[in-house]
Amino acid sequence: MSIKDWPATERPREKLLTQGASRLTDAELLAIFLRTGVKGKSAVDLARQLLNEFGSLRALLESDLVSFSTHLGLGEAKYAQLQAVLEMSKRHLAERLQKGSVMDKPQTVKDYLCAQLRNEPHEIFGCLFLDSMCQVIGYENLFYGSVNESTVYPRQIIKRCLHFNAAAVILTHNHPSGSTEPSHNDKLLTDAIVKALSYIDVKVFDHLVIGEGEPYSMAENGML
């Protein structure tokens, strides 16, 4: 049966418009993105099959062009559309972050940094630079490493703080393993950066470790 023949309350697009996107399942959301199914399968049926083949929605979203295009109903055009959607999501988060003090929206900060780092296969250390009103001046990935570590130089962070004329920073790095638990070295590094930046009157508000699930906030856990 075609989706057009379904009751209006069960059609993904109509359900989204009347109940909101959050009420849809992964398969229903993906079906709207796909728009059409294939012979013998509705868009929802195809979406369910794809989610089963990839293992999860996240795995589908993070797949590269080659692996993405090997699946039924997918190809370069759909991959390009997906990448555009993901990039728009990142830019939307960036715009939300630019408005007002970051201290009033800690979850937006976490969402933004997750979008920047969660899917990276190697460890990356970055900084969110803030002015005296705790508004975002900019964000940069500063150090790139291997699967499980990156080498971080506090003096380079000092140089970038002076470049942005920053009054404060939020530090972040990802753990490709998925664990958000900070290591002993993470703690030592954070202490060294806090001390180094204190000489130029730049505060470290937090250090967020990005992995699977909710980021680990050193500030919230009394480590700063």
C-alpha positions as CSV (number, residue, x, y, z in Angstrom):
1,M,0.0,0.0,0.0
2,S,1.3,3.5,-0.9
3,I,1.8,6.0,1.9
4,K,-0.7,8.2,0.1
5,D,-3.3,5.5,1.0
6,W,-2.5,5.6,4.7
7,P,-4.7,7.5,7.2
8,A,-3.5,11.1,7.3
9,T,-2.5,10.7,11.0
10,E,-0.1,8.0,10.1
11,R,1.7,9.6,7.2
12,P,5.1,10.9,8.3
13,R,4.9,14.3,6.6
14,E,1.4,15.0,8.0
15,K,2.4,13.7,11.4
16,L,5.4,16.0,11.5
17,L,3.2,19.0,10.6
18,T,0.6,18.3,13.2
19,Q,2.6,16.8,16.0
20,G,6.1,18.1,15.5
21,A,9.3,16.4,14.3
22,S,10.2,15.1,17.7
23,R,7.2,12.7,17.7
24,L,8.5,10.9,14.6
25,T,10.5,7.7,14.7
26,D,13.9,7.5,13.0
27,A,12.3,5.6,10.1
28,E,9.6,8.2,9.7
29,L,12.2,11.1,9.7
30,L,14.4,9.2,7.2
31,A,11.3,8.5,5.0
32,I,10.6,12.2,4.7
33,F,14.2,12.8,3.7
34,L,14.0,10.0,1.1
35,R,10.7,11.3,-0.2
36,T,10.0,8.2,-2.3
37,G,10.4,4.5,-1.9
38,V,11.4,1.9,-4.5
39,K,9.4,-0.7,-6.4
40,G,7.6,-2.9,-3.8
41,K,8.6,-0.7,-0.8
42,S,7.2,2.5,0.5
43,A,9.5,5.3,1.7
44,V,8.9,4.1,5.3
45,D,9.7,0.5,4.4
46,L,12.9,1.5,2.6
47,A,13.9,3.7,5.6
48,R,13.4,0.8,8.0
49,Q,15.5,-1.5,5.8
50,L,18.3,1.1,5.5
51,L,18.4,1.7,9.3
52,N,18.6,-2.1,9.8
53,E,21.5,-2.3,7.2
54,F,23.4,0.6,8.7
55,G,22.7,-0.4,12.3
56,S,21.5,3.1,13.4
57,L,20.5,6.5,12.1
58,R,23.8,7.9,13.3
59,A,25.8,5.3,11.3
60,L,23.8,6.3,8.2
61,L,24.4,10.0,8.8
62,E,28.2,9.5,9.3
63,S,28.8,7.1,6.4
64,D,31.0,8.2,3.5
65,L,29.9,8.5,-0.1
66,V,31.2,5.1,-1.1
67,S,29.4,3.1,1.6
68,F,26.3,5.3,1.5
69,S,25.9,4.8,-2.3
70,T,26.0,1.0,-2.1
71,H,22.6,0.9,-0.5
72,L,19.2,0.6,-2.2
73,G,17.6,4.0,-2.9
74,L,20.7,6.0,-2.1
75,G,23.3,7.6,-4.3
76,E,25.4,10.8,-4.9
77,A,22.3,13.1,-5.1
78,K,20.9,11.9,-1.8
79,Y,24.4,12.0,-0.2
80,A,24.8,15.6,-1.3
81,Q,21.4,16.5,0.1
82,L,22.3,14.8,3.4
83,Q,25.6,16.7,3.7
84,A,23.8,19.9,3.1
85,V,21.3,19.2,5.8
86,L,24.0,18.3,8.3
87,E,25.9,21.5,7.5
88,M,22.8,23.6,7.9
89,S,22.3,22.0,11.3
90,K,25.8,23.0,12.3
91,R,25.3,26.6,11.1
92,H,22.0,26.8,12.9
93,L,23.7,25.8,16.2
94,A,26.5,28.3,15.5
95,E,23.9,31.2,15.0
96,R,22.1,30.2,18.2
97,L,25.4,30.3,20.0
98,Q,26.2,33.8,18.7
99,K,23.2,35.4,20.4
100,G,23.7,36.4,24.0
101,S,25.8,35.0,26.8
102,V,26.9,31.4,26.5
103,M,26.5,31.1,30.3
104,D,22.7,31.3,29.8
105,K,22.7,28.3,27.3
106,P,25.1,25.5,28.4
107,Q,23.1,22.9,26.4
108,T,23.5,24.9,23.2
109,V,27.3,25.0,23.8
110,K,27.4,21.3,24.3
111,D,25.2,20.7,21.2
112,Y,27.4,22.9,19.1
113,L,30.7,21.3,20.2
114,C,29.2,17.8,19.7
115,A,28.3,18.8,16.2
116,Q,31.9,19.9,15.6
117,L,33.8,17.0,17.2
118,R,31.7,13.9,17.9
119,N,32.1,12.3,14.5
120,E,35.8,12.9,14.1
121,P,37.9,9.7,13.8
122,H,40.9,11.3,15.5
123,E,41.3,13.3,18.6
124,I,41.0,17.1,18.2
125,F,41.4,19.8,20.7
126,G,39.5,23.1,20.2
127,C,38.7,26.3,21.9
128,L,35.6,28.5,22.0
129,F,36.7,32.1,22.5
130,L,34.5,34.5,24.5
131,D,34.5,38.2,25.1
132,S,34.0,40.0,28.4
133,M,30.2,39.6,28.1
134,C,30.6,35.8,27.6
135,Q,29.5,36.1,24.0
136,V,31.2,34.0,21.4
137,I,33.9,35.6,19.3
138,G,34.9,32.4,17.5
139,Y,35.7,28.7,17.6
140,E,38.8,27.0,16.3
141,N,40.2,23.4,16.2
142,L,43.7,24.0,17.4
143,F,45.4,20.6,17.7
144,Y,45.0,17.4,15.8
145,G,46.2,14.0,17.0
146,S,45.9,10.2,16.6
147,V,43.0,8.0,17.5
148,N,43.6,8.4,21.2
149,E,45.6,11.5,21.9
150,S,46.7,14.9,20.6
151,T,49.6,17.1,21.6
152,V,48.4,20.5,23.0
153,Y,50.7,23.5,23.5
154,P,49.3,26.1,26.0
155,R,51.4,28.9,24.4
156,Q,49.6,28.4,21.1
157,I,46.3,28.8,23.0
158,I,47.6,32.0,24.5
159,K,48.5,33.3,21.0
160,R,45.0,32.6,19.7
161,C,43.4,34.2,22.8
162,L,45.5,37.4,22.1
163,H,44.5,37.2,18.4
164,F,40.8,37.2,19.3
165,N,41.2,39.5,22.3
166,A,39.4,36.9,24.3
167,A,38.4,37.3,27.9
168,A,37.5,33.7,28.5
169,V,37.6,30.3,26.8
170,I,35.8,27.0,26.8
171,L,38.1,24.2,26.1
172,T,37.0,21.0,24.4
173,H,38.4,17.8,22.9
174,N,36.9,14.5,21.6
175,H,37.5,10.9,22.5
176,P,37.0,8.8,19.4
177,S,36.6,5.8,21.6
178,G,33.3,7.2,22.7
179,S,34.2,7.5,26.4
180,T,33.6,11.0,27.9
181,E,35.5,10.2,31.1
182,P,38.5,12.6,31.3
183,S,41.9,11.0,31.7
184,H,44.5,11.9,34.3
185,N,46.4,13.6,31.5
186,D,43.3,15.6,30.5
187,K,43.1,16.9,34.0
188,L,46.8,17.8,34.2
189,L,46.6,19.5,30.8
190,T,43.5,21.5,31.9
191,D,45.3,22.7,35.0
192,A,48.3,23.8,32.9
193,I,46.2,25.7,30.5
194,V,44.3,27.4,33.3
195,K,47.6,28.5,34.9
196,A,49.0,29.7,31.5
197,L,46.0,31.7,30.6
198,S,45.8,33.3,34.1
199,Y,49.0,35.3,33.2
200,I,47.0,37.1,30.4
201,D,43.8,37.4,32.5
202,V,41.8,34.9,30.4
203,K,39.5,32.6,32.3
204,V,38.8,29.0,31.5
205,F,35.0,28.5,32.1
206,D,34.9,24.8,31.2
207,H,36.6,21.9,29.5
208,L,34.1,19.6,27.7
209,V,35.0,16.1,26.7
210,I,33.0,14.9,23.7
211,G,32.2,11.3,23.1
212,E,29.0,9.2,23.0
213,G,26.1,10.6,24.9
214,E,26.2,13.7,27.0
215,P,29.6,15.6,27.0
216,Y,31.5,15.6,30.3
217,S,31.8,19.0,31.8
218,M,34.8,19.4,34.1
219,A,33.3,22.6,35.5
220,E,30.0,20.8,36.4
221,N,32.0,18.0,38.0
222,G,34.1,20.3,40.2
223,M,37.4,19.8,38.3
224,L,37.9,23.5,37.5
